[in-house]
Amino acid sequence: MERENTLVRAIEDRFKELSERWRTELESIDFVDRDNGPNPGLRAFLRSPAKVEQAFGGINSSLWDDPFEWTLPEAMASRQSVAEYLDEVDEARSAGFRRILSDADLAKVIRTPFGDMSLADLLLNTLCDSVRLAAAARTIVPGRRKT
């Protein structure tokens, strides 16, 4: 008997769409703002994938570190390094979804730094937060390439 995973796949598809948007947005980011040195738009842009990385780091290995507490912004000095980072986030996300075998797994309660919550709540909160952060990054004018 095959397990029902309609909801899991729908949520995973939304994360994949978000990743595709990151890659499209990456092409429009200047890495150095002509007036202010390092681009604040890049830093804002990285908050969205970092949110996803943090959640799936927790799901995959119970490591809930915020990438911004380490060297994430400083390590992203080129479009190539950011693209590689997005690949790492995608791999962590894929590994996490491979652990979720059915829609029933979404009801499992896990311990997070934000309190105990269902896997569904964690995924949906992460997705919403990451989309919000991506939208906020798009509003930072110095972070956009002039076309």
C-alpha distance (Angstrom), angle and dihedral (degrees) to the residues before:
residue distance angle dihedral
M1 . . .
E2 3.79 . .
R3 3.79 117.9 .
E4 3.79 119.7 -118.5
N5 3.79 110.1 -113.0
T6 3.80 104.1 158.0
L7 3.81 94.3 122.8
V8 3.79 93.6 43.8
R9 3.81 91.3 53.0
A10 3.81 92.1 45.9
I11 3.81 91.4 53.1
E12 3.81 91.5 44.4
D13 3.81 90.0 51.2
R14 3.83 90.6 54.4
F15 3.82 89.7 53.1
K16 3.81 90.0 49.6
E17 3.80 90.6 51.2
L18 3.80 89.6 51.1
S19 3.80 90.1 51.8
E20 3.80 90.2 51.7
R21 3.82 89.6 52.0
W22 3.82 90.2 51.3
R23 3.78 90.1 54.7
T24 3.79 92.0 48.8
E25 3.81 91.3 47.9
L26 3.79 91.3 47.5
E27 3.79 89.5 66.6
S28 3.82 90.8 59.8
I29 3.80 98.6 49.5
D30 3.78 122.0 103.5
F31 3.77 110.2 -146.4
V32 3.79 94.8 -150.0
D33 3.77 123.4 38.1
R34 3.79 108.1 -139.0
D35 3.82 93.2 -136.3
N36 3.77 104.6 33.6
G37 3.81 109.0 33.5
P38 3.81 114.5 -126.8
N39 3.76 111.0 37.4
P40 3.81 115.2 -105.2
G41 3.81 88.3 -161.2
L42 3.80 91.0 64.5
R43 3.78 91.3 52.6
A44 3.81 90.2 50.0
F45 3.81 90.8 46.6
L46 3.82 91.9 54.6
R47 3.81 92.6 56.0
S48 3.82 91.4 75.5
P49 3.82 99.0 55.6
A50 3.81 89.5 37.8
K51 3.81 89.0 59.6
V52 3.80 89.6 54.0
E53 3.80 92.0 45.5
Q54 3.79 91.1 52.2
A55 3.81 93.7 51.2
F56 3.78 95.3 46.8
G57 3.80 91.7 43.5
G58 3.79 84.7 59.1
I59 3.79 94.3 46.1
N60 3.80 93.9 46.0
S61 3.79 102.0 40.6
S62 3.82 110.0 -2.3
L63 3.81 89.4 -107.4
W64 3.80 106.5 135.8
D65 3.80 98.2 176.2
D66 3.78 116.4 149.6
P67 3.83 106.7 -125.6
F68 3.81 89.0 -140.5
E69 3.80 89.9 63.8
W70 3.79 87.8 67.0
T71 3.78 128.5 39.0
L72 3.78 103.4 -63.3
P73 3.83 99.4 124.4
E74 3.79 93.9 42.0
A75 3.82 92.6 49.2
M76 3.80 93.5 54.7
A77 3.79 101.1 80.3
S78 3.80 99.5 139.2
R79 3.78 141.4 34.5
Q80 3.82 87.9 -111.2
S81 3.82 93.7 54.8
V82 3.81 90.9 49.4
A83 3.83 91.0 48.0
E84 3.82 89.3 51.8
Y85 3.80 89.7 49.3
L86 3.82 90.3 51.5
D87 3.82 87.8 52.0
E88 3.83 89.1 54.1
V89 3.81 91.2 49.5
D90 3.82 90.0 49.3
E91 3.80 91.1 50.8
A92 3.82 92.0 49.7
R93 3.80 89.3 48.7
S94 3.82 92.2 48.7
A95 3.80 91.4 48.4
G96 3.79 89.9 50.6
F97 3.78 93.6 51.0
R98 3.81 90.7 48.6
R99 3.83 86.1 62.4
I100 3.81 92.3 54.9
L101 3.78 102.2 78.7
S102 3.78 101.9 174.9
D103 3.78 144.3 3.3
A104 3.81 87.7 -98.2
D105 3.82 88.6 66.2
L106 3.81 89.1 64.9
A107 3.82 88.8 72.7
K108 3.81 92.9 58.4
V109 3.78 112.6 114.9
I110 3.77 116.5 -133.0
R111 3.78 132.0 -173.9
T112 3.80 114.0 -113.0
P113 3.80 133.4 169.0
F114 3.81 85.3 -105.0
G115 3.80 93.0 57.1
D116 3.77 133.8 -87.6
M117 3.79 112.6 -43.1
S118 3.74 140.9 158.5
L119 3.76 118.3 -93.4
A120 3.82 87.9 -116.9
D121 3.81 91.1 55.7
L122 3.78 91.8 48.3
L123 3.80 93.4 49.2
L124 3.79 95.5 44.9
N125 3.82 93.5 44.4
T126 3.80 90.1 49.0
L127 3.78 92.1 48.4
C128 3.81 92.9 48.6
D129 3.81 93.1 45.8
S130 3.78 92.3 47.2
V131 3.81 93.1 48.9
R132 3.82 89.5 48.6
L133 3.80 91.5 49.8
A134 3.81 91.3 48.5
A135 3.81 90.8 50.9
A136 3.80 91.3 48.6
A137 3.80 90.9 51.0
R138 3.81 90.3 54.7
T139 3.81 89.7 59.9
I140 3.79 93.6 60.8
V141 3.79 101.8 99.7
P142 3.83 97.6 -163.0
G143 3.79 87.9 55.9
R144 3.79 93.8 63.9
R145 3.74 126.6 85.3
K146 3.78 112.5 -119.8
T147 3.82 109.7 -113.8
